[in-house]
Amino acid sequence: MGMGATDTLGRVCASLGLIDGVQPQFCSAADVANAGVLFAVPALLSNGLLHHVDDCFHLPRGYYSQQQVFLLVAFLALCRIKCLEQLRYCAPGEWGKVMGLDRIPEVKTVREKIAILSDQAVQKWSALICKEWMDADPASAGVLYVDGHVRVYHGSRTLLPRHYVARQKLCLRATVDYWVNAMDGKPFFRINQAVDPGLVAVLRDEIIPVLLRDVPGQPSPRELEADPLLYCFTVIVDREGYRPTFFAQMKLKRIAIVTYHKFAGADWPAE
């Protein structure tokens, strides 16, 4: 059976709800645009792109499986296609050759499938992947970088508070994303704040409890009692996290904080 006949049969079966995603079939081709992203597939899989997908998500039966949707979104990110609207100006058949399909779904279909996935266990999936990354490299998980990024909101569906946007030197309606990264830049998790209470409050109330629960290789209570200078893990933040009262609270929890003060004065007294 030829490739075209196979695709036609697959679409008929998908329309009747008889298949849950068509099997990819790669054919010999030359000069395929963006085919270089296939070299990234081993890295994407080793980083857990498809781990726990079947446990956390479920798409209705159709021509495109949820694994193919995940791979497509990852490929678009690697090719610097920043929004789905840009897909309208890409050849769907060329992308189909990369995916082992006759063509990729239309923008409307991709939006619908992403909307369905977004309403499911995204936080659970993210937490499972995060735990895998931490367990795979406990040394990196012991030193974490926390930083806030302002994300400007351009819509009109809600009135968000204004935040200072440094790159535009303006106060604009925005939310703040706090990223927790490993030493090599691998993102462990993200916390979004529509109404931002500040880095110190987010660290104390939301980030630190998650790290105390999930960071592997933490010393036991007996080890902490035996060595007063031993700590559970280290958190590195910028000057917004400078607050001596916060440092004292973290010291009681045996958490090390590394930061700096923009207007440093004289050295603190030794006592």
C-alpha positions in Angstrom: 0.0 0.0 0.0 1.4 3.4 -0.9 2.0 6.2 1.6 -0.9 8.3 0.4 -3.4 5.4 0.7 -2.1 4.6 4.2 -2.7 8.3 5.2 -6.2 8.3 3.7 -7.1 5.1 5.5 -5.7 6.5 8.8 -7.8 9.6 8.5 -10.9 7.7 7.8 -10.3 5.5 10.8 -9.5 8.5 13.0 -12.8 10.2 11.9 -14.6 7.1 13.1 -12.7 7.0 16.4 -11.1 3.7 15.6 -7.5 4.6 16.2 -5.7 6.6 18.9 -3.0 8.3 16.8 -1.6 7.1 13.5 1.7 5.3 13.5 4.5 7.5 11.9 6.1 6.2 8.7 9.3 7.9 7.5 10.2 7.8 3.9 13.4 8.7 2.0 13.6 12.4 1.3 16.2 15.1 0.7 16.5 18.8 1.6 13.7 18.6 4.2 13.4 21.9 6.0 14.1 21.8 9.8 15.0 18.1 9.7 17.9 18.8 11.9 15.6 18.8 14.9 15.6 15.0 14.7 19.1 15.0 16.1 17.6 16.5 19.3 15.1 13.7 19.8 17.5 11.6 22.1 18.1 14.6 24.3 14.4 15.5 24.5 13.5 11.9 25.5 16.4 11.6 28.0 15.2 14.8 29.7 11.8 13.3 30.1 9.7 15.0 27.5 7.4 11.9 27.2 7.8 10.6 30.7 4.5 10.2 32.6 2.6 11.6 29.6 0.1 8.8 29.5 -0.5 9.0 33.3 -1.2 12.7 33.4 -2.8 13.5 30.0 -5.4 12.1 27.7 -6.5 13.3 24.3 -9.6 12.2 22.5 -9.0 9.5 19.9 -7.9 10.9 16.6 -5.3 11.1 13.8 -2.6 12.7 16.0 -1.5 11.2 19.3 -0.6 13.2 22.3 3.0 12.1 22.0 3.1 13.6 18.5 1.7 16.8 19.8 4.3 17.0 22.5 7.1 16.3 20.0 5.7 18.9 17.6 5.6 21.7 20.3 9.2 20.8 21.3 10.4 20.9 17.6 8.7 24.3 17.2 10.6 25.6 20.2 13.9 24.3 18.9 13.3 26.0 15.5 12.5 29.4 17.3 8.9 29.4 16.2 7.6 31.4 19.1 3.9 31.2 18.5 1.5 28.8 16.8 0.4 31.6 14.5 3.7 31.4 12.7 2.9 27.8 11.6 0.5 29.3 9.1 3.6 30.4 7.1 5.3 27.0 7.3 4.8 24.2 4.8 2.7 21.5 6.7 3.9 18.8 4.4 7.6 19.5 5.1 7.0 19.4 8.9 5.0 16.2 8.2 8.1 14.5 6.8 10.0 15.4 9.9 7.2 13.9 12.1 6.8 10.8 9.8 3.3 12.0 8.9 1.7 13.3 5.7 1.3 16.7 7.3 1.2 18.3 10.7 -2.2 19.5 12.1 -3.5 22.9 11.3 -3.0 25.8 13.7 -6.7 25.5 14.9 -6.2 21.8 15.6 -3.0 22.3 17.5 -4.6 25.1 19.6 -7.6 22.8 20.4 -5.3 19.9 21.5 -3.0 22.2 23.6 -6.1 23.6 25.3 -7.3 20.1 26.2 -3.9 19.2 27.6 -3.6 22.5 29.5 -6.8 21.7 31.4 -5.4 18.4 32.7 -2.7 17.4 35.2 0.0 19.9 34.1 1.3 20.6 37.6 1.5 16.9 38.4 3.4 16.1 35.3 5.8 19.0 35.9 6.4 17.9 39.5 7.1 14.3 38.4 9.7 15.5 35.8 11.2 17.9 38.4 11.6 15.1 40.9 13.3 12.9 38.2 15.8 15.6 37.4 16.6 16.2 41.1 17.0 12.5 41.8 19.2 12.0 38.7 21.7 14.7 39.9 21.5 15.3 43.7 24.7 17.4 43.6 23.1 20.0 41.3 19.9 19.8 43.2 21.7 21.0 46.3 22.5 24.4 44.9 19.5 26.2 43.4 19.1 29.6 41.6 15.9 31.5 42.1 15.0 34.5 40.0 11.9 36.5 39.1 10.9 37.5 35.5 8.2 40.0 34.7 5.9 38.8 31.9 3.9 41.7 30.4 0.2 41.0 29.9 -1.2 42.5 26.6 -4.7 41.3 26.9 -7.9 43.0 28.1 -9.7 40.2 30.0 -8.4 41.2 33.4 -6.7 44.2 35.1 -3.5 43.0 36.6 -1.3 45.1 38.9 1.5 47.1 37.3 5.2 46.0 37.5 8.3 47.7 36.5 9.7 46.3 33.2 13.4 47.0 33.2 13.9 46.5 29.4 11.2 49.1 28.6 11.7 51.3 31.7 8.0 51.4 32.2 5.4 50.2 34.7 3.1 47.8 32.8 0.4 45.3 33.7 2.2 42.0 34.1 2.6 38.9 36.2 5.8 37.6 37.7 7.3 34.2 37.1 9.7 32.8 39.7 12.0 30.2 38.2 14.0 27.7 40.3 16.9 26.3 38.3 19.8 23.9 38.9 23.5 24.9 38.6 23.5 23.9 34.9 20.4 26.0 34.2 17.9 23.1 34.1 14.5 24.4 35.3 13.2 22.5 38.2 9.9 24.4 38.5 8.2 27.7 38.1 5.7 29.7 40.3 3.5 32.3 38.7 2.3 35.3 40.8 -0.5 37.4 39.4 -0.3 39.6 42.5 3.4 39.6 43.4 4.1 39.8 47.2 7.9 40.0 46.5 10.8 37.5 46.2 11.3 37.0 49.9 7.6 36.2 50.6 7.5 33.8 47.6 10.7 32.1 48.8 9.5 31.7 52.4 5.9 30.7 51.7 6.0 28.7 48.5 9.5 27.8 47.1 11.3 26.8 50.3 8.5 24.3 51.4 8.7 22.6 48.0 12.5 22.4 48.2 12.5 21.0 51.7 10.1 18.3 50.5 11.7 17.4 47.2 15.4 18.1 47.2 17.2 14.8 47.4 20.3 14.0 49.5 19.4 16.3 52.5 21.2 15.5 55.7 19.3 13.7 58.4 18.2 15.5 61.6 20.9 13.6 63.5 23.6 14.8 61.1 22.3 18.4 61.4 22.4 18.2 65.1 26.0 16.9 65.1 27.3 19.6 62.8 26.0 23.2 63.5 27.5 24.4 60.1 25.8 21.7 58.0 22.9 22.9 55.9 20.1 21.2 53.8 20.8 23.0 50.5 21.8 26.4 49.2 19.6 29.0 47.5 21.2 31.7 45.4 19.1 34.9 44.8 19.8 38.4 43.6 19.7 41.6 45.8 15.9 41.5 46.0 16.3 38.6 48.4 18.5 40.5 50.7 16.8 40.7 54.1 18.6 39.8 57.3 15.4 38.8 59.1 14.8 36.3 56.3 18.3 35.0 56.6 17.7 34.3 60.3 14.5 32.4 59.5 16.3 30.3 57.0 19.2 29.6 59.4 16.7 28.0 61.8 15.6 25.7 58.9 19.3 25.0 58.1 19.1 26.5 54.7 22.0 28.5 53.2 21.3 31.7 51.3 23.7 33.4 48.9 23.0 36.9 47.8 24.4 40.5 47.9 23.4 43.9 49.0 23.3 46.7 46.5 24.4 49.4 49.0 26.8 47.5 51.2 28.1 49.3 54.3 30.7 48.5 56.9 31.4 44.9 57.9 29.0 43.4 60.4 30.3 43.1 64.0 31.9 39.7 64.6 29.5 38.9 67.5 
